[in-house]
Amino acid sequence: MKNTTYIIITLAAFLAGGCNKQKAAIEEDKDATNNAIDTRKAEVDAEAKKATELTDANAAADKARIKADKESAQAQLDADKKKVDAEAEAAKARVDAENRQLLQNRDLPPPIQRTPNTDSFRLAGPVMNRYRRKL
């Protein structure tokens, strides 16, 4: 019986040792897989950080471009507004000058010109015919 006890104990040790080897192999596979996953996570984090920095840089450039476009458009609109104001002022001044001229022409008699061939005087200007009929 002594032999059978030794055989059972030996067999149990082999089985336990074989199970331990299988468990150790499973544990090594698990550790290798975890290491690979951790490495991939670090790579993903690095890529995400780089992409975030790139996006931030692009966003800053886009923001600067948009701001410059806005300022340019506002400057153009301000220039257009000043141009319209200047044209309106010039038109007002032209109307005022025409009104002054009309008032001055209405109060003054038409200018008198000396004709080249004779010593007589003639009325000149756009109202010449009206005054000529009266003479």
C-alpha positions in Angstrom: 0.0 0.0 0.0 2.9 2.1 0.5 3.5 2.1 -3.2 0.1 3.1 -4.1 0.2 6.1 -1.7 3.4 7.2 -3.3 1.9 6.8 -6.8 -1.1 8.8 -5.8 0.9 11.6 -4.3 3.3 11.6 -7.3 0.4 11.6 -9.7 -1.2 14.5 -7.7 2.0 16.4 -7.8 2.3 15.9 -11.6 -1.2 17.0 -12.1 -0.8 20.0 -9.8 2.5 20.8 -11.5 0.9 20.6 -14.9 -2.0 22.8 -13.8 0.5 25.3 -12.4 2.4 25.3 -15.8 -0.9 25.9 -17.6 -1.9 28.6 -15.2 1.5 30.2 -15.5 1.2 30.1 -19.3 -2.3 31.7 -19.0 -1.0 34.3 -16.6 1.9 35.1 -19.0 -0.5 35.5 -21.9 -2.7 37.7 -19.8 0.3 39.9 -18.8 1.5 40.1 -22.4 -2.0 41.1 -23.6 -2.3 43.7 -20.8 1.1 45.1 -21.7 0.1 45.3 -25.4 -3.2 47.0 -24.4 -1.4 49.5 -22.2 1.1 50.3 -24.9 -1.7 50.8 -27.4 -3.6 53.0 -24.9 -0.4 55.1 -24.5 -0.2 55.4 -28.3 -3.8 56.4 -28.6 -3.4 59.0 -25.8 -0.3 60.4 -27.6 -2.2 60.5 -31.0 -5.2 62.2 -29.3 -2.9 64.8 -27.6 -1.2 65.5 -30.9 -4.5 65.7 -32.7 -5.9 68.1 -30.0 -2.8 70.3 -30.3 -3.1 70.3 -34.1 -6.8 71.1 -33.9 -6.1 73.9 -31.4 -3.5 75.3 -33.7 -5.9 75.1 -36.7 -8.7 76.6 -34.7 -6.4 79.5 -33.7 -5.4 80.0 -37.3 -9.0 79.8 -38.4 -10.1 82.2 -35.7 -7.3 84.7 -36.7 -8.4 84.4 -40.4 -12.0 85.0 -39.5 -11.1 88.0 -37.3 -9.0 89.4 -40.1 -11.8 88.9 -42.7 -14.3 90.5 -40.3 -12.0 93.5 -39.7 -11.3 93.8 -43.5 -15.1 93.7 -44.3 -15.8 96.3 -41.6 -13.1 98.6 -42.9 -14.5 98.3 -46.4 -18.0 99.1 -45.1 -16.7 102.0 -43.2 -14.9 103.3 -46.3 -18.1 102.8 -48.3 -20.1 104.7 -45.7 -17.6 107.6 -45.8 -17.8 107.6 -49.6 -21.6 107.8 -49.5 -21.4 110.6 -46.9 -18.9 112.5 -49.0 -21.0 112.1 -52.2 -24.1 113.3 -50.3 -22.3 116.3 -49.0 -21.0 117.1 -52.5 -24.5 116.8 -53.9 -25.9 119.1 -51.2 -23.1 121.6 -51.9 -23.9 121.4 -55.6 -27.6 122.0 -55.0 -26.8 125.0 -52.7 -24.4 126.4 -55.3 -27.0 126.0 -58.0 -29.7 127.7 -55.8 -27.3 130.6 -55.0 -26.5 130.9 -58.7 -30.2 131.0 -59.6 -30.9 133.6 -56.9 -28.1 135.7 -58.1 -29.1 135.4 -61.8 -32.7 136.4 -61.0 -31.7 139.5 -59.1 -29.2 140.8 -61.7 -30.0 142.0 -65.1 -28.5 140.0 -68.0 -24.9 140.9 -68.9 -24.3 143.3 -71.8 -21.8 142.6 -74.5 -20.3 144.7 -77.2 -20.7 143.2 -80.6 -17.5 142.9 -82.6 -18.7 144.6 -85.8 -20.7 147.5 -84.4 -20.6 149.8 -81.5 -24.0 148.7 -80.4 -24.6 146.7 -77.3 -26.4 143.4 -77.1 -27.7 141.3 -74.2 -25.8 138.0 -73.8 -26.7 134.9 -72.0 -29.6 132.4 -72.0 -32.1 135.2 -71.4 -30.9 137.3 -74.3 -33.9 136.6 -76.6 -36.4 137.5 -73.9 -34.8 140.9 -73.3 -34.2 141.5 -77.0 -37.9 141.3 -77.7 -38.6 143.9 -75.1 -36.1 146.4 -76.6 
